[in-house]
Amino acid sequence: MDTQKKPGKLSRVLSVYHLFLNCREVSLQEFTLNFGVSQRTALRDIRLLERAGVLEARWDRDCQAFYPMSLELRPVAEEENRTRRKYLEKLQRLCILMRRMSEEDSEDGMNKVELYREILPGIPDRTRQRDFKELEELGYEAWYERRYDDGPGRWYYEIPGAYGLKTIPPMES
């Protein structure tokens, strides 16, 4: 019996963004198999990422797949409903952090608090803690390690591969 719980909406949408960060195309079949959602929900998730200003995707009917046209940051879509606007802003913030953590993973990592403050200035510490907790639930890790007792350490970031997220169940063989 499968004991892995289904990810919540935010985790699922962030997982979709992670796929677009790591894949040249994302098929509708990947959505339905990996997340157990309908094609309609997959389309809503992509629209949500587009409204959050973090993705521009193109649908290829022949391949039945989406292609990321741009992952460049754009303004969040106009939204009258305050709750929806806050959700889009949160989604954008987390996607910005995911992208930057991926870049830090291959470099000499910056202190995660300083990193957050650099890319998201003015955001309260409690929000930062919640954001990192949300990403840890996906599998994005950050930790500090000293190599030698007498010298400074460094920050390390571990970002899962395209299908290595905790929210994507392992493929059955």
Salt bridges, closest charged atoms under 4 A:
ASP45 OD2 - ARG12 NE 2.63
GLU56 OE1 - ARG74 NH1 3.92
GLU72 OE2 - ARG99 NH2 3.58
GLU79 OE1 - ARG51 NH2 2.65
GLU79 OE2 - ARG84 NH1 3.41
GLU89 OE2 - ARG85 NE 3.19
GLU103 OE1 - ARG100 NE 3.95
GLU104 OE2 - ARG100 NH2 3.34
ASP108 OD1 - ARG154 NE 2.81
GLU118 OE2 - ARG100 NH1 2.88
ASP125 OD1 - ARG117 NH2 2.96
ASP125 OD1 - ARG128 NH2 3.46
ASP131 OD2 - ARG93 NE 2.61
GLU137 OE2 - LYS133 NZ 3.77
GLU141 OE2 - LYS166 NZ 3.63
GLU145 OE2 - ARG147 NH1 3.84
